[in-house]
């Protein structure tokens, strides 16, 4: 009978150790997905801000459009509960401008078909 009680205590100890470890792993995984989702949302808002500034204030110089895009994106992100630092937002907008003007990926046409 003693070995049964010992076995039960070992099982309880394993369960008590296993549950927090699994909970911590799940919490880290969820936090990672939330950060990724937040980053993608910020990138989308920055891209929208660049398009807004370009379409609405296309006649202005680049620095003026940048300020307008910064203000617009900051206000939209704040409305949707996203916290963003000025330097981070400036970087996101500069990235969006680059993607809009230059393209993030280059495309080469090949004369020979692979198949």
SVG drawing of the C-alpha trace seen along z (x, -y; Angstrom):
<svg xmlns="http://www.w3.org/2000/svg" viewBox="-10 -71 27 73">
<polyline fill="none" stroke="black" stroke-width="0.4" points="0.0,0.0 2.9,-2.4 4.2,-2.0 0.8,-3.1 0.9,-6.2 4.4,-6.9 3.4,-6.4 0.5,-8.8 2.8,-11.4 5.2,-11.0 2.4,-11.4 1.1,-14.5 4.6,-15.9 5.1,-15.3 1.7,-16.9 2.5,-19.9 5.7,-20.4 4.4,-19.7 1.4,-22.1 3.4,-25.3 6.1,-24.4 3.4,-23.8 1.6,-27.0 4.8,-29.0 5.6,-27.6 2.0,-28.4 2.2,-31.9 5.5,-32.6 4.1,-31.2 1.0,-33.4 3.1,-36.5 5.2,-35.8 2.1,-35.6 0.7,-38.8 3.9,-40.7 4.1,-39.5 0.4,-40.4 1.1,-43.9 4.2,-44.4 2.2,-43.5 -0.6,-45.9 2.0,-48.7 3.5,-48.0 0.0,-48.1 -0.8,-51.4 2.6,-52.8 1.9,-51.7 -1.5,-53.3 0.0,-56.5 2.5,-56.7 -0.2,-56.2 -2.4,-58.8 0.3,-61.4 1.4,-60.6 -2.1,-60.8 -3.4,-63.7 -0.3,-65.8 1.7,-64.7 2.7,-68.3 4.5,-68.7 8.2,-67.9 9.3,-64.6 10.0,-65.9 6.6,-67.6 4.9,-64.4 6.9,-62.4 5.5,-64.6 2.0,-64.3 2.4,-60.5 3.9,-60.4 1.0,-62.4 -1.7,-60.4 -0.2,-57.0 0.4,-57.9 -3.2,-59.1 -4.7,-55.9 -2.5,-53.6 -3.4,-55.4 -7.1,-55.1 -6.7,-51.3 -4.7,-50.9 -1.3,-50.3 1.7,-51.9 4.5,-53.0 7.6,-55.1 8.4,-58.0 11.6,-56.4 9.9,-53.1 7.1,-54.7 9.6,-56.8 11.4,-53.6 8.2,-51.8 7.2,-54.8 10.6,-54.9 10.3,-51.2 6.9,-51.7 8.2,-54.6 11.0,-52.4 8.6,-49.6 6.3,-51.9 9.0,-53.7 11.7,-51.1 10.0,-47.8 11.2,-45.4 12.0,-42.6 13.6,-42.8 12.1,-40.8 14.1,-39.5 12.6,-38.0 14.3,-34.9 14.4,-34.2 14.7,-30.4 11.7,-28.7 12.7,-26.2 10.1,-23.6"/>
</svg>
